Amino acid sequence: MATIDRENPRRIFPPHGSCIYCGAKTDLTTEHIIPESLGGLLEMPEASCATCASITTKFEQRFARNMYWPLRLKLGIKGKRHRRKKRPTHWNVCVDDGMTSQTFPVAIDDLPTMYYTVEMPPHGIVVGHLPSDSNPEMKILFKVNREELERFGKQMDAGQWQITHFFDWDAFNLQLAKIAHGITVAACGSIGLELLLPKIIFGKAKTYSHFIGGIVGPSSFQNELTLFIKPLNREQYVSCYITLLNGKLPTYEVISARITDIDVIAKNLRSFTRVS
């Protein structure tokens, strides 16, 4: 088992020398395994070509900006280092009394903490289902600090609330797949396994629920990332547990690779753990 704790300092892995998505060896950029916009501190130089980086950046922005921007600001997650001076201090709030509506900025510290979480069933590969591009049954839960919400309602003199939130199922799964793929390559390398997620990350397959799912039973995982070897259907796979946004989201499991040489992968994971 290999873990990355959220309290660990920034870590820079050795340069990869080729794009971990398409294999290109030119025009390479640094890969942020967990995006900086989510507080990520893990970097792998020379690991993503400019073309692939452009693609992953788009769904990272949809996840971090469209879905979780208010929560990130409340948690103090600053995002990209070169953009921190532009970090907003206010969030636009729309108040509608049924007859008129008004939009005005509210200081981040005055906003109630509210966000969505997704409870997923176990993924198809774990329960023995065939790959499918249909969405599984899931629960989308709205989380809110009741005391903060009541205080904000009194401050705004609002007796009723109507909240509109944008949930992007594609971006949510793509973000989890991208993180799992990146940490798998960083910890295990590219030899001795069959990487399963690039087709999903680049839209060539939408079998999200086959490789990405929830954990059966309560989870006490506090690490951002946990990698381990998981036996499934008489084969060995690399499994990644992911916990984001300071533990506000549930822990998800992503099956990132099928192992073709268990000795190589076990050795790489042991080495990775010793230096984590």
C-alpha positions as CSV (number, residue, x, y, z in Angstrom):
1,M,0.0,0.0,0.0
2,A,1.2,3.5,-0.8
3,T,-0.3,6.7,0.6
4,I,-0.2,10.5,0.1
5,D,-1.4,12.3,3.2
6,R,-2.9,15.8,2.7
7,E,-0.6,17.2,5.4
8,N,2.5,16.2,3.4
9,P,4.5,19.1,1.8
10,R,4.8,19.7,-1.9
11,R,6.4,16.7,-3.7
12,I,8.1,16.7,-7.1
13,F,8.5,13.3,-8.7
14,P,11.3,12.6,-11.2
15,P,10.7,13.8,-14.7
16,H,8.7,11.3,-16.7
17,G,10.2,12.1,-20.1
18,S,7.0,11.4,-22.1
19,C,3.3,12.3,-21.9
20,I,1.6,9.9,-19.5
21,Y,-1.6,10.1,-21.7
22,C,-0.5,9.9,-25.3
23,G,3.2,9.0,-25.1
24,A,4.5,12.2,-26.9
25,K,8.1,13.1,-26.1
26,T,8.0,16.8,-27.2
27,D,6.4,20.0,-25.9
28,L,6.1,18.5,-22.4
29,T,4.7,20.3,-19.4
30,T,4.5,19.6,-15.6
31,E,1.6,17.4,-14.6
32,H,-0.2,18.3,-11.4
33,I,-1.6,15.0,-10.3
34,I,-4.2,16.7,-8.1
35,P,-4.9,20.1,-9.6
36,E,-3.5,23.1,-7.9
37,S,-7.1,24.4,-7.9
38,L,-7.9,21.6,-5.5
39,G,-4.9,22.3,-3.3
40,G,-2.7,19.6,-5.1
41,L,1.0,19.5,-4.1
42,L,2.1,16.6,-6.3
43,E,4.1,17.5,-9.4
44,M,5.6,15.3,-12.2
45,P,7.8,17.3,-14.6
46,E,7.8,16.5,-18.3
47,A,4.7,14.3,-18.0
48,S,2.0,15.9,-20.1
49,C,2.2,17.3,-23.6
50,A,0.6,20.7,-24.3
51,T,-2.2,19.2,-26.2
52,C,-3.2,16.7,-23.5
53,A,-2.7,19.4,-20.8
54,S,-5.2,21.6,-22.6
55,I,-7.8,18.8,-22.6
56,T,-7.4,17.9,-18.9
57,T,-7.4,21.6,-17.9
58,K,-10.9,22.1,-19.4
59,F,-12.6,19.5,-17.2
60,E,-10.5,20.4,-14.2
61,Q,-11.9,24.0,-14.5
62,R,-15.4,22.7,-14.8
63,F,-15.0,20.6,-11.6
64,A,-13.1,23.2,-9.5
65,R,-14.7,26.4,-10.8
66,N,-18.3,25.5,-11.8
67,M,-19.0,22.9,-9.0
68,Y,-16.8,23.6,-6.0
69,W,-15.5,27.2,-6.3
70,P,-17.5,28.5,-3.2
71,L,-16.3,25.5,-1.1
72,R,-12.7,25.9,-2.2
73,L,-12.8,29.6,-1.2
74,K,-14.3,28.8,2.2
75,L,-11.6,26.2,2.8
76,G,-8.9,28.6,1.8
77,I,-7.7,26.6,-1.2
78,K,-5.8,29.1,-3.2
79,G,-5.4,27.4,-6.6
80,K,-2.7,28.0,-9.1
81,R,0.3,29.9,-7.7
82,H,0.5,32.4,-10.5
83,R,-3.2,33.3,-10.1
84,R,-3.3,33.7,-6.3
85,K,-3.3,37.5,-6.5
86,K,-6.5,37.3,-8.5
87,R,-8.3,35.2,-5.9
88,P,-11.8,36.6,-5.4
89,T,-12.9,37.9,-2.1
90,H,-16.6,38.0,-2.9
91,W,-19.2,35.6,-4.4
92,N,-22.3,36.8,-6.4
93,V,-25.6,35.9,-4.7
94,C,-29.0,36.2,-6.2
95,V,-32.0,36.9,-4.0
96,D,-35.4,36.3,-5.5
97,D,-38.6,37.1,-3.5
98,G,-40.9,35.8,-6.2
99,M,-41.5,39.1,-7.8
100,T,-38.0,40.7,-8.3
101,S,-34.5,39.4,-8.1
102,Q,-31.3,41.1,-7.3
103,T,-27.7,40.0,-7.6
104,F,-25.0,41.4,-5.4
105,P,-21.5,40.4,-4.1
106,V,-21.2,38.8,-0.6
107,A,-17.9,38.4,1.2
108,I,-16.7,34.8,1.2
109,D,-16.5,34.7,5.0
110,D,-20.1,35.6,5.2
111,L,-21.3,32.8,2.9
112,P,-22.7,29.7,4.5
113,T,-20.7,26.5,3.8
114,M,-22.7,24.5,1.3
115,Y,-21.8,22.0,-1.4
116,Y,-22.8,18.7,-3.0
117,T,-21.4,15.3,-2.5
118,V,-22.1,12.1,-4.6
119,E,-22.6,8.7,-3.1
120,M,-21.7,6.1,-5.8
121,P,-22.4,2.4,-5.8
122,P,-19.5,-0.1,-6.2
123,H,-18.0,0.0,-9.7
124,G,-18.9,-2.5,-12.3
125,I,-15.5,-4.2,-12.4
126,V,-15.7,-4.9,-8.7
127,V,-19.2,-6.5,-8.8
128,G,-18.6,-8.4,-12.0
129,H,-20.7,-6.3,-14.4
130,L,-19.9,-5.7,-18.1
131,P,-18.6,-2.2,-19.0
132,S,-21.5,0.2,-19.5
133,D,-21.8,3.9,-20.5
134,S,-25.1,4.3,-18.6
135,N,-25.1,6.2,-15.3
136,P,-25.6,4.1,-12.2
137,E,-28.0,4.8,-9.4
138,M,-26.5,7.3,-7.0
139,K,-27.3,9.8,-4.4
140,I,-26.5,13.5,-4.7
141,L,-26.5,15.1,-1.3
142,F,-26.6,18.8,-0.5
143,K,-24.4,19.6,2.5
144,V,-24.9,22.9,4.5
145,N,-23.8,24.3,7.8
146,R,-27.3,25.0,9.3
147,E,-26.1,27.6,11.8
148,E,-24.3,29.6,9.1
149,L,-27.3,29.3,6.8
150,E,-29.7,30.6,9.4
151,R,-27.4,33.4,10.3
152,F,-27.0,34.3,6.6
153,G,-30.7,34.2,6.1
154,K,-31.3,36.7,8.9
155,Q,-28.5,38.9,7.6
156,M,-30.1,39.0,4.1
157,D,-33.6,39.2,5.6
158,A,-34.6,36.2,3.5
159,G,-37.2,33.7,4.9
160,Q,-37.0,31.4,1.9
161,W,-34.2,30.1,-0.2
162,Q,-33.9,28.8,-3.7
163,I,-30.5,27.5,-4.6
164,T,-29.3,26.6,-8.1
165,H,-26.2,24.4,-8.4
166,F,-24.5,23.0,-11.5
167,F,-23.5,19.3,-11.2
168,D,-21.3,18.0,-14.1
169,W,-21.3,14.2,-14.1
170,D,-18.7,14.0,-16.9
171,A,-16.2,16.4,-15.2
172,F,-16.7,14.7,-11.9
173,N,-15.7,11.3,-13.2
174,L,-13.0,12.7,-15.5
175,Q,-11.3,14.4,-12.6
176,L,-11.2,11.3,-10.5
177,A,-9.9,9.2,-13.4
178,K,-7.2,11.8,-14.2
179,I,-6.0,11.8,-10.6
180,A,-5.9,8.0,-10.3
181,H,-4.1,7.7,-13.6
182,G,-1.4,10.3,-12.6
183,I,-0.6,8.8,-9.2
184,T,-0.5,5.3,-10.7
185,V,2.1,6.3,-13.2
186,A,4.1,8.3,-10.6
187,A,4.1,5.4,-8.2
188,C,4.2,2.3,-10.4
189,G,5.7,3.5,-13.7
190,S,4.5,2.3,-17.1
191,I,6.0,-1.1,-17.2
192,G,4.2,-4.2,-15.8
193,L,0.7,-2.9,-16.1
194,E,-2.0,-2.1,-18.6
195,L,-3.3,1.5,-18.0
196,L,-7.1,1.5,-18.1
197,L,-8.1,5.2,-17.9
198,P,-6.7,7.2,-20.8
199,K,-9.6,6.3,-23.1
200,I,-12.0,7.6,-20.5
201,I,-10.0,10.7,-19.8
202,F,-10.0,11.6,-23.5
203,G,-13.6,10.9,-24.2
204,K,-13.1,7.7,-26.2
205,A,-15.2,5.8,-23.7
206,K,-17.7,6.8,-21.1
207,T,-17.7,3.6,-19.0
208,Y,-17.1,5.7,-15.9
209,S,-19.1,3.4,-13.5
210,H,-17.1,0.3,-14.6
211,F,-13.8,1.7,-13.1
212,I,-15.0,4.5,-10.6
213,G,-17.3,3.8,-7.7
214,G,-18.0,4.2,-4.0
215,I,-16.6,2.1,-1.1
216,V,-18.8,-0.5,0.5
217,G,-19.4,0.3,4.1
218,P,-18.1,3.3,6.2
219,S,-14.7,4.7,5.2
220,S,-12.2,6.1,7.7
221,F,-9.6,7.0,5.0
222,Q,-8.0,10.4,5.8
223,N,-5.3,10.3,3.2
224,E,-5.8,12.2,-0.1
225,L,-4.5,9.2,-2.1
226,T,-4.0,5.5,-1.2
227,L,-2.7,3.0,-3.8
228,F,-2.8,-0.7,-3.3
229,I,-3.0,-4.0,-5.3
230,K,-6.5,-5.5,-5.5
231,P,-7.3,-9.0,-6.7
232,L,-10.4,-9.1,-9.0
233,N,-11.6,-11.9,-11.3
234,R,-8.4,-13.9,-10.8
235,E,-6.3,-11.0,-11.9
236,Q,-4.4,-8.2,-10.0
237,Y,-5.3,-4.5,-10.4
238,V,-4.1,-1.2,-9.1
239,S,-6.7,0.5,-7.0
240,C,-6.7,4.1,-5.9
241,Y,-8.7,5.6,-3.1
242,I,-9.2,9.3,-3.5
243,T,-10.4,11.8,-0.9
244,L,-10.6,15.5,-2.0
245,L,-11.3,18.9,-0.6
246,N,-10.0,18.3,2.9
247,G,-12.2,15.3,3.3
248,K,-15.4,17.1,2.5
249,L,-16.2,14.6,-0.3
250,P,-16.6,10.9,0.3
251,T,-13.7,8.6,-0.5
252,Y,-14.0,7.1,-4.0
253,E,-12.2,4.1,-5.4
254,V,-10.8,4.0,-9.0
255,I,-9.4,0.9,-10.7
256,S,-6.6,2.5,-12.7
257,A,-4.6,-0.4,-14.2
258,R,-4.5,-4.2,-14.7
259,I,-1.2,-5.6,-13.5
260,T,0.8,-7.8,-15.9
261,D,3.9,-8.2,-13.8
262,I,3.1,-8.3,-10.1
263,D,6.8,-8.4,-9.0
264,V,7.6,-5.1,-10.8
265,I,4.5,-3.3,-9.5
266,A,4.9,-4.6,-5.9
267,K,8.6,-3.4,-5.9
268,N,7.7,0.0,-7.3
269,L,4.9,0.5,-4.7
270,R,7.3,-0.5,-1.9
271,S,9.9,2.0,-3.1
272,F,7.2,4.7,-3.4
273,T,6.1,4.1,0.1
274,R,9.6,4.4,1.5
275,V,10.0,7.9,0.1
276,S,6.5,9.2,0.7
